[in-house]
Amino acid sequence: MFGGGGLDPRKMQQMMEQMGIDTSDIDAEEVIIRTADEDLVFTSPEVQRISAQGQATYQIVGEPDTRDTSDDTAEDGREAIPEDDVEIVVQRTGVSTDEAREALEAEDGDLAAAVSRLE
């Protein structure tokens, strides 16, 4: 953008501020980009927010794991409950897998609400 091959990072920051561009790092643990067919899951990514002219842009640096989601819908067209979520509810409450799944379905997949329902 600036061709700043030997440009001092402090000078670059000053130039960006003068142009109304603000950058900030975000201490993200995980970023998920969900598409119709797959989830791109970035674990421990470097995330930077760039704000300019009232618009925010997010830059993600890292290598994603890909999860296929094309078959993650239940027969009624709703999103299927992930097995990991069922296991979390089972571990927190000590109920059976079926009871955990029913609670999650009743709470539209909300983990905290499902656990509260069963405690």
C-alpha positions as CSV (number, residue, x, y, z in Angstrom):
1,M,0.0,0.0,0.0
2,F,2.8,2.4,0.9
3,G,5.7,0.5,-0.5
4,G,7.2,0.8,2.9
5,G,10.1,-1.5,2.4
6,G,12.4,0.3,4.9
7,L,9.7,2.4,6.7
8,D,9.9,2.6,10.5
9,P,6.8,0.9,12.1
10,R,6.3,4.0,14.3
11,K,6.3,6.2,11.2
12,M,3.8,3.8,9.5
13,Q,1.5,4.0,12.5
14,Q,1.6,7.8,12.5
15,M,0.8,7.9,8.8
16,M,-2.2,5.5,9.3
17,E,-3.5,7.7,12.2
18,Q,-3.2,10.8,10.0
19,M,-5.4,9.0,7.4
20,G,-8.0,8.1,10.0
21,I,-7.0,4.4,10.2
22,D,-7.0,2.8,13.6
23,T,-5.6,-0.7,14.3
24,S,-5.9,-2.8,17.4
25,D,-5.0,-6.4,18.2
26,I,-7.7,-8.7,19.5
27,D,-6.7,-11.4,22.0
28,A,-8.8,-14.1,20.3
29,E,-8.7,-17.8,21.4
30,E,-10.7,-19.1,18.4
31,V,-12.3,-17.7,15.3
32,I,-14.9,-19.7,13.3
33,I,-16.0,-18.8,9.8
34,R,-19.2,-20.7,9.0
35,T,-20.2,-21.4,5.4
36,A,-23.0,-23.5,4.1
37,D,-20.7,-26.5,3.6
38,E,-17.9,-26.1,6.2
39,D,-16.6,-24.3,9.2
40,L,-13.1,-22.8,9.1
41,V,-11.8,-23.0,12.7
42,F,-8.8,-20.9,13.6
43,T,-7.3,-21.9,16.9
44,S,-5.0,-19.3,18.6
45,P,-5.2,-16.9,15.6
46,E,-3.6,-13.5,15.4
47,V,-6.6,-11.1,14.9
48,Q,-6.4,-7.4,14.1
49,R,-9.2,-4.9,13.9
50,I,-8.7,-2.1,11.4
51,S,-11.2,0.8,11.5
52,A,-11.3,3.4,8.8
53,Q,-14.1,5.7,7.7
54,G,-16.6,4.1,10.1
55,Q,-16.0,0.6,8.8
56,A,-14.3,-2.1,10.8
57,T,-12.3,-4.8,9.0
58,Y,-10.9,-7.9,10.7
59,Q,-7.7,-9.6,9.6
60,I,-7.1,-13.2,10.7
61,V,-3.7,-14.8,10.5
62,G,-3.4,-18.5,11.1
63,E,-4.0,-21.9,9.6
64,P,-7.7,-23.1,9.9
65,D,-9.0,-26.6,10.6
66,T,-11.8,-27.5,8.3
67,R,-15.0,-29.1,9.5
68,D,-17.6,-30.4,7.1
69,T,-21.1,-29.1,8.0
70,S,-23.1,-30.2,5.0
71,D,-24.8,-32.9,7.0
72,D,-25.2,-31.0,10.3
73,T,-29.0,-30.5,9.9
74,A,-31.6,-32.6,11.6
75,E,-34.4,-34.2,9.7
76,D,-36.7,-31.2,10.5
77,G,-34.2,-28.8,8.9
78,R,-33.0,-27.4,12.2
79,E,-29.3,-27.5,13.0
80,A,-28.2,-30.8,14.6
81,I,-26.8,-30.6,18.1
82,P,-23.0,-31.1,18.0
83,E,-21.8,-34.2,19.9
84,D,-19.2,-32.0,21.8
85,D,-22.1,-29.9,23.2
86,V,-24.0,-33.1,24.3
87,E,-20.8,-34.4,26.1
88,I,-20.3,-31.0,27.9
89,V,-23.9,-31.2,29.2
90,V,-23.4,-34.8,30.2
91,Q,-20.2,-34.0,32.1
92,R,-21.7,-31.0,33.8
93,T,-24.9,-32.6,34.9
94,G,-24.3,-36.4,35.0
95,V,-27.4,-37.1,33.0
96,S,-27.6,-39.6,30.1
97,T,-26.7,-38.6,26.5
98,D,-30.3,-38.7,25.5
99,E,-31.4,-36.4,28.3
100,A,-28.6,-34.0,27.5
101,R,-29.6,-34.0,23.8
102,E,-33.2,-33.4,24.7
103,A,-32.3,-30.5,27.0
104,L,-30.1,-28.9,24.3
105,E,-32.9,-29.3,21.7
106,A,-35.4,-27.8,24.0
107,E,-33.1,-24.8,24.6
108,D,-32.2,-24.4,20.9
109,G,-28.6,-25.5,21.5
110,D,-27.9,-23.1,24.3
111,L,-25.4,-24.9,26.5
112,A,-25.9,-22.8,29.7
113,A,-29.7,-23.0,29.4
114,A,-29.6,-26.8,28.9
115,V,-27.3,-27.2,32.0
116,S,-29.6,-25.0,34.1
117,R,-32.6,-26.9,32.9
118,L,-31.1,-30.2,34.2
119,E,-29.6,-29.0,37.4
